[in-house]
Structures are given as C-alpha cells and as structure tokens.
Amino acid sequence: MSAEQRRFYDARRRFYYETLKRRIAEDGLNASRFFILEALLELRKIATIPEEKSEGAIISAKRELLIESVQDAVLNGHKVLVFTNFLAAVELLSTDLAERGIGHLTMTGATHNRESLVRQFQTRDDLKVFILTLKTGGLGLNLTAADTVFVFDPWWNIAAESQAVDRAHRIGQDRTVFTYKLITRDSVEEKIRQLQERKQHLFDAVISSDGLALKSLTEADVDDILG
C-alpha cells in the first residue's frame, strides 16, 4: 500500500479490532459474526479499492500494478481475464483501460447478454481484456481466447475462485495459461491466505459463500487477522 492507503487501512483495522474485542467479550463469537464479516469486507475494499471508501481521494496501489501488468500482457500479444469481487473495481478498471485505449468488455451479475459478450471476446482481436465479477465468471463460460488471468482481489472461497479461473482452461485451449493473484501485503488478504494454508481442510469444505466460510473462524483467528 502507499503510505496514505496504509494509514487509512490501519486506522480502520484498529477500530474494528477494538470494537470486535468488546463485542465478543460481551455477546460471544457467534453473535458477533455479522460484524466480523462487515469488518473484513471493508478492510478488503480498502486494501484493494480504497477509492470507494475514500471518495476517490486515495488511489489503489494494486489497481496501478494491475493496469500496468495488463497493458504489458496486451502489448505482448496476450488476451486477458480479470476477476474481481467488487462492482466498483469493475468500473474503475474499465475506466483505466478505456483511458489507455485498450479494447475490453465487462460482465457482472446484472449483465444479460452474456453469450454475446463471450462470443465477441472469443472472436474479436480488438477486444483484449474481459473484466468479470468472480461469481459471474464461474457460471460455465468458455473463455479460451485468454491465456493470462489476473485475480484482482483473492478471497477465502478457493473453490469459487478456481472455478472462475478455469474458464480459460476449457476444452479447446491450446496454450499455457498463466494465472496471477494480487495480494496486498500486510492486509486481511494476506492473513486469510495464511489462514487457508493452516486450515485447508476447513476451507476445502466451504464452496458456496463467504458467509459459510465465516463459521470456521475462531476468536484466535480473528485476533490473528485483525490484531
């Protein structure tokens, strides 16, 4: 993170950590799970798209890195998929690509003409990038025109993430596919990844929603992630 982004993130992390410690002490862990989810969601956004939480005052270091990486991939003849959990990220990244003259498409849960967009991406040379929300991207799409995949904001639902990334690995893919996950250092993203490595058996069983994954968190996990 930039220094400004780090200050913003740490201030909100401390607020949530202190508030959660009080809530858990008073009401217990189970009664505090909704607030834990709220805390993690906001910190994820600050780590990935602080623009949304700061009214555009703070620019995401990860966003700048992603656009540079996508631009390099396109210049080297690759077609690219970008997956994100956040609608605001779709809009911001689309604006960045448009400013650089990079032809692209977007798809979210509100998109209706999905088959048409997929067909365009698969067949048109001028459309180099496809930005999709993670859950939308996992719905049986065949996107083998892409050989480079960026996961902009990884989360703990590994099954959903893998399902989306596999869109580029469908039958008909004849090239090596490279996948990159952008994880903000010293943030909840990195802490969750570390937690996944320690508790893989728990996360492997969670395939439907972030809310279900939350049930596997202990108070010690909350201390580790937010402390």
FENRAKA-V681509 format. One line per field, one symbol per residue. phi: phi as a letter, one per 40 degrees, with the letter a starting at -180 (. if undefined). psi: psi as a letter, one per 30 degrees, with the letter a starting at -180 (. if undefined). A space follows every 50 residues. Layout:
phi = ???
psi = ???
This chain:
phi = .cdcccccccccccdcccccdcccccbgcccbcccccccccccdcccbbc dccbfgcbccccccccccccccccccgcbbbbbacbcccdcccccccccc gccabbabcccbccccccccccbcccccbbbbcdcccccgcbbcccbbbb ccbdbcccccccccdcdcbcdhcbbcbbbbbcbccfbcccccdccdccbd cccccbbbaccccccccbcccccccbc
psi = lleeeeeeeeeeeeeeeeeeeeeeeefleefgeeeeeeeeeeeeeefeif eefghgfkkkeeeeeeeeeeeeeefgglkkkkklfkeeeeeeeeeeeefg gjklllkaffkeheeeeeeeeffkffjfkjkkkeeefghgkjhffkgkkk jeilafieeeeeeeefffglkfkglkkkkkkjkkkhlfeeeeeeeeefhe fefffjfeleeeefffkleeeeeeef.
